[in-house]
Amino acid sequence: MPVGVEPGGGPERAVLVGLAPRADDAAAETLRELARLAETAGAVVADVVVQHRPRADPATCLGAGKVEEVRARVRSAGAQLVIVDHELTPAQQRNLERALGVKVLDRTALVLDIFAQRARTHEGRLQVELAQLTYLLPRLAGRGVQLSRLGGGIGTRGPGETKLEVDRRRIRARITELRRGIDALQRHRRLQRQSRKDAALPVVALVGYTNAGKSTLLNTLTRANVVTADKLFATLDPTTRRVVLPNHRPIALVDTVGFIRKLPHDLVAAFRATLEEVTDADLLVHVIDASHPQWMAQRDAVEQVLRELGAAQTPRVTALNKVDRLSPEALRDVVAEVPDAVPISALRGVGLLNLLRVISQRLPDPGRRVRLAIPHARAGVLAGVYAQGRVLRREDTAEEMILEAEVPAAALTSLRPYLREEPPAPRAAGDGGGGQTGAAEGDGRAS
């Protein structure tokens, strides 16, 4: 059955329901984003209803009068689906479905459905299924009618009818199985990252709001041929390519899944193996759609997710993308808000050489390979080497510990008394100039 198509044919018609404490631009933008998410999932937005109240009703999320209004709108629009821009409890979802007589999804279920459509790799499918089953488990009670028609529309695709109709015990067993599989993939990713570290290849991760242009930037820089589209979550599975900076320093450039407001916690937990590409990166490039009217709110949403992931302190470069859509006056206003950002157009190739130069300047100083002789009595120095650098080889003698290690340049002064060999001077960050990038090497796609 085609994606987003009801058994009778044609796309599902949806009524969107927003809940906001007051009417303002932020609430309107959230609903516009919900409409784009629904369209991305394959629905046709038939109507929009908004309720302004300080907090959700514990039974139905909406007030009793608003529930009646939504039911009337559903009938008038001939809708088969209601999507609520709020995280519903299992009880709220069941009560709304009984009151409205149609399928009810919240924002989290909608995002999970889009991810189920977009997952292409084995890893992506495992992570989506884990997130969906974790979300579904507390919602099993009272969903017999909906479970009987799973696979027939938005919010019902993914693991499949036979898996979703089993009891809680079997679903928990499947969740355990999925976690084991993801843990194995996580170990594989860890080995890949270690091999990059062994090759002294810094990792630069592209992060940003969904549809900010990260994949277009990767394609322009590396000819990666990652699928791009003017849709939310066009890219789900991460892609890695090798890029050579203007100072001839090679890096691994990683394209990651876009973030969004109210990113589902189940999704973050399930995608922890993928998101470690962000937390383990040496540098983040925060790509912002500077042409979006709510670009500052999107920037703040991304920063919030980065804080939740533990990547708030990772060095970063801000790239203001899609500047070709801005007038000179509008561009000046945006740059004034983020004065250290790099204006670019990934689609037109504007400003990319400048972006690469800034990346080369902001990357942490490469480790210097040194040979150290540390007396056994100075165990604190040894602990500092392990904490700040990477020990390549160690040999213990009766008097001292002989190490070959890579340490940051900033640590050389304190380690100088223990140096057996002086490290070679690094190439200056601005040396080389000229070339923009190297060609992509290998396909680099996670699997």
GIKAQUI-V564026 format. One record per residue. N is the residue number from 1. RES is the residue in one letter. PSI is psi in whole degrees, 0 to 359 (none if undefined). NEAR is the number of other ideal C-beta (glycine too) atoms within 12 Angstrom. Layout:
# GIKAQUI-V564026
n=<N	N>
res=<RES	RES>
psi=<PSI	PSI>
near=<NEAR	NEAR>
This chain:
# GIKAQUI-V564026
n=<1	2	3	4	5	6	7	8	9	10	11	12	13	14	15	16	17	18	19	20	21	22	23	24	25	26	27	28	29	30	31	32	33	34	35	36	37	38	39	40	41	42	43	44	45	46	47	48	49	50	51	52	53	54	55	56	57	58	59	60	61	62	63	64	65	66	67	68	69	70	71	72	73	74	75	76	77	78	79	80	81	82	83	84	85	86	87	88	89	90	91	92	93	94	95	96	97	98	99	100	101	102	103	104	105	106	107	108	109	110	111	112	113	114	115	116	117	118	119	120	121	122	123	124	125	126	127	128	129	130	131	132	133	134	135	136	137	138	139	140	141	142	143	144	145	146	147	148	149	150	151	152	153	154	155	156	157	158	159	160	161	162	163	164	165	166	167	168	169	170	171	172	173	174	175	176	177	178	179	180	181	182	183	184	185	186	187	188	189	190	191	192	193	194	195	196	197	198	199	200	201	202	203	204	205	206	207	208	209	210	211	212	213	214	215	216	217	218	219	220	221	222	223	224	225	226	227	228	229	230	231	232	233	234	235	236	237	238	239	240	241	242	243	244	245	246	247	248	249	250	251	252	253	254	255	256	257	258	259	260	261	262	263	264	265	266	267	268	269	270	271	272	273	274	275	276	277	278	279	280	281	282	283	284	285	286	287	288	289	290	291	292	293	294	295	296	297	298	299	300	301	302	303	304	305	306	307	308	309	310	311	312	313	314	315	316	317	318	319	320	321	322	323	324	325	326	327	328	329	330	331	332	333	334	335	336	337	338	339	340	341	342	343	344	345	346	347	348	349	350	351	352	353	354	355	356	357	358	359	360	361	362	363	364	365	366	367	368	369	370	371	372	373	374	375	376	377	378	379	380	381	382	383	384	385	386	387	388	389	390	391	392	393	394	395	396	397	398	399	400	401	402	403	404	405	406	407	408	409	410	411	412	413	414	415	416	417	418	419	420	421	422	423	424	425	426	427	428	429	430	431	432	433	434	435	436	437	438	439	440	441	442	443	444	445	446	447>
res=<M	P	V	G	V	E	P	G	G	G	P	E	R	A	V	L	V	G	L	A	P	R	A	D	D	A	A	A	E	T	L	R	E	L	A	R	L	A	E	T	A	G	A	V	V	A	D	V	V	V	Q	H	R	P	R	A	D	P	A	T	C	L	G	A	G	K	V	E	E	V	R	A	R	V	R	S	A	G	A	Q	L	V	I	V	D	H	E	L	T	P	A	Q	Q	R	N	L	E	R	A	L	G	V	K	V	L	D	R	T	A	L	V	L	D	I	F	A	Q	R	A	R	T	H	E	G	R	L	Q	V	E	L	A	Q	L	T	Y	L	L	P	R	L	A	G	R	G	V	Q	L	S	R	L	G	G	G	I	G	T	R	G	P	G	E	T	K	L	E	V	D	R	R	R	I	R	A	R	I	T	E	L	R	R	G	I	D	A	L	Q	R	H	R	R	L	Q	R	Q	S	R	K	D	A	A	L	P	V	V	A	L	V	G	Y	T	N	A	G	K	S	T	L	L	N	T	L	T	R	A	N	V	V	T	A	D	K	L	F	A	T	L	D	P	T	T	R	R	V	V	L	P	N	H	R	P	I	A	L	V	D	T	V	G	F	I	R	K	L	P	H	D	L	V	A	A	F	R	A	T	L	E	E	V	T	D	A	D	L	L	V	H	V	I	D	A	S	H	P	Q	W	M	A	Q	R	D	A	V	E	Q	V	L	R	E	L	G	A	A	Q	T	P	R	V	T	A	L	N	K	V	D	R	L	S	P	E	A	L	R	D	V	V	A	E	V	P	D	A	V	P	I	S	A	L	R	G	V	G	L	L	N	L	L	R	V	I	S	Q	R	L	P	D	P	G	R	R	V	R	L	A	I	P	H	A	R	A	G	V	L	A	G	V	Y	A	Q	G	R	V	L	R	R	E	D	T	A	E	E	M	I	L	E	A	E	V	P	A	A	A	L	T	S	L	R	P	Y	L	R	E	E	P	P	A	P	R	A	A	G	D	G	G	G	G	Q	T	G	A	A	E	G	D	G	R	A	S>
psi=<133	152	132	22	132	158	328	355	149	158	154	138	131	142	124	139	122	147	118	146	334	164	117	178	324	317	319	320	322	320	323	320	321	321	320	322	316	317	322	323	345	9	161	123	112	333	162	131	136	135	130	110	150	330	158	146	131	336	315	7	315	161	162	318	322	326	317	319	317	320	320	320	322	314	316	322	352	38	149	1	139	130	122	128	57	148	116	142	161	320	317	318	315	316	320	319	320	319	325	337	15	170	137	128	152	179	321	313	324	315	318	322	318	319	323	325	323	343	125	327	163	317	315	318	320	316	320	317	320	315	319	316	323	321	322	325	310	356	11	321	131	16	27	319	314	321	330	343	24	146	1	18	188	137	0	358	165	248	327	159	316	324	324	342	0	168	174	322	316	326	318	322	320	321	317	318	317	318	323	316	319	323	321	319	325	319	322	317	321	321	321	316	323	322	325	321	319	328	8	42	105	150	126	119	133	121	161	175	152	139	21	343	21	315	323	320	315	317	316	322	329	0	45	340	34	139	130	150	155	60	157	139	41	331	128	311	131	149	138	135	155	133	140	122	166	336	17	12	122	147	161	117	122	126	128	167	143	151	172	158	146	44	124	132	323	325	318	316	317	327	25	326	318	317	346	339	330	312	334	1	150	334	142	138	108	107	123	134	94	344	351	135	337	36	327	321	322	318	314	324	319	317	325	316	319	323	318	330	350	22	18	330	0	134	146	161	136	126	119	101	166	33	344	345	356	148	160	322	316	321	319	321	318	314	326	330	329	75	337	7	162	114	132	165	105	325	318	352	22	132	7	324	320	321	316	324	318	321	316	329	327	343	139	148	131	148	145	132	126	162	124	148	109	122	150	332	345	55	334	324	318	317	323	323	315	323	322	333	208	121	122	324	144	139	124	129	183	327	333	173	124	122	143	124	161	124	153	154	326	338	351	323	313	337	355	322	343	5	133	329	138	134	151	150	137	160	137	150	330	0	151	297	212	255	151	303	166	166	158	142	123	176	335	358	137	146	none>
near=<21	17	24	32	23	28	14	13	13	18	25	40	33	43	44	42	45	38	36	27	17	15	15	16	15	23	26	22	25	33	34	26	36	42	29	29	42	43	27	33	41	32	38	26	32	29	30	28	36	30	33	18	22	11	14	29	25	13	19	34	37	38	23	18	16	29	31	18	24	41	29	19	28	32	20	15	25	19	36	36	44	51	53	47	42	38	26	35	23	24	22	31	39	26	24	39	34	21	28	35	20	35	39	45	43	38	38	38	42	51	47	43	45	44	46	39	31	32	35	23	23	21	34	34	31	37	43	39	36	43	40	41	36	33	40	36	27	21	32	25	16	17	26	15	17	32	28	14	22	30	28	27	38	44	50	40	36	38	35	20	18	13	26	32	22	22	15	18	12	19	29	20	17	28	30	17	20	32	25	16	23	34	20	18	32	27	16	20	32	20	14	30	29	16	16	28	23	14	18	24	32	34	42	49	42	53	43	45	40	38	33	44	45	45	40	36	50	41	29	37	42	37	19	33	18	36	21	25	17	19	23	35	40	29	42	38	36	43	39	37	36	31	42	28	41	30	26	23	35	32	39	40	49	48	48	46	48	43	42	34	34	25	32	30	20	30	40	33	24	40	43	30	37	42	33	29	39	43	31	31	41	36	37	39	46	48	50	46	39	42	25	31	19	26	36	24	26	37	33	20	32	39	28	21	36	30	17	21	31	17	29	19	15	29	24	35	37	36	46	47	46	34	37	24	23	26	13	12	10	22	27	17	19	32	23	15	20	24	13	17	29	35	37	42	29	39	23	18	23	24	31	37	22	24	40	43	28	31	44	37	24	28	36	28	28	32	30	30	27	34	27	39	27	33	19	16	11	21	15	15	29	28	14	23	34	22	15	25	33	25	26	22	16	20	18	16	13	9	13	22	29	26	33	25	36	30	35	27	24	16	27	29	13	22	32	18	14	28	26	21	19	14	26	12	11	21	16	16	24	17	17	19	16	15	21	27	35	23	16	27	21	15	18	28	27	36	21>
